[in-house]
Amino acid sequence: MANQPINNDVLAKITVTLVIGATASGKTTFIQNHFSNKRNTVILNVYDYQQAAYKEAGFGKHIPFGQEFKCLYKANENLLLDIIDTLQNGKNVVVEQTLYKAKRRIGYIDVIRNTFKNIKIEVYVMCPSDSVWETYVTERRLAHSFQQLKTEAEQIEFPNPIEGFDSIYEVVDDVIKLRMDEPKPEIVEPARKEILEDAEELRKENEKIKAKADLLESMNSRPFWHYCEVCGTKLYCTAQEAFDAGWDYPPQIGTFGLLGPRTCGKCSITDTLWWKVQQQGLPIVIEKDLTAEELKTWRRIKKEPESLLEEEK
Ligand SMILES: [Zn+2]
C-alpha cells in the first residue's frame, strides 16, 4: 500500500458507500434498489468474504468457538483489500457490511483515507420500523427470533462523523434521512489503540499456531524421549529408529496428545493404559481410577510432544 495518498483528480468523484445494519434489516434490497444500476460501481458483500474465510479455514456450518473471530477478521481484511483495489481502478464501491463497532469502521476508513485523497465516504444505516423488519424476518424464514435480531441491532454503534464519514444516512423503511450527530472526538484514539491491539493479539496467536506446527513437523526427524509405559524402558532416539526397534509410538503409531499404546518392542499393548481403557464400558480415562504409574503415563501423553523433549527426572 502506498505511503503517500494518491492524489488523482479523477478520484475526486469516486465514492465508497457502506450499507450497514442488523440481519434481515433490508441491506441487500436497499443496495439493489439504489445502486445496482449505477454506472462504474462495484458492489461487494461481506457475507461472501466470511463464507470464503470459513471455507479456507476448513469449516462448514459449524465454526469452533474462538475461530470465528479469526475468520471474521480475515474476511474484513480481504474485503478491505478488494475495496482498495476497486478504488485504484477508478470505480465506486458499495459495500454491504455489518461493522457494528465504530472502531472497525475507523480501521477501514483510516486505511482508505491514507491510501487515497479526495475519496468520498458515506454510510447508510438500516433502521427499519419493527413492523417492516418483522415482515423481512418472516420472509427470510430465519432461525433467529425477531427479538434476537432486535438485541443484535442494539450492538450497533450509530456512525459518528468523527469516524471519517462525509455523510451518514439513517434509512427508516423508505425514508432516507441525513443524520450527522455531534462529533465525538474522544472515541477515535481508543479505537485506533484497540485496532492495533487486536492485530497484535492475532499475530501472536498465529505465531503460536505456527510454532506448534513446526514442533510437530520436527518430531518426524529430531530425536526425542520414548518411554515404554509397561517396562519403564526409555530411549532417546528418532521416530524412525524407535519404529525400526519395534516401538509403538507416535508419530509412526498413534497421535501425539491422544491416548494410545506407548510401548517398546518387547512389551505387549494388552498391558497398556490404552488397552485397559478400551475394556471399560465407556472408553474414557477416569483419573481417580488410575494407578500412580498409569497417571504418570496419562499426564505425559496429554502433554505430548513437549513432554518428550527433556528427560523426565
Ligand atoms: Zn517395554
Boltz pocket constraint, residues with backbone or C-beta under 6 A from the ligand:
constraints:
  - pocket:
      binder: B
      contacts: [[A, 228], [A, 229], [A, 230], [A, 231], [A, 232], [A, 233], [A, 263], [A, 264], [A, 265], [A, 266], [A, 267]]
      max_distance: 6.0
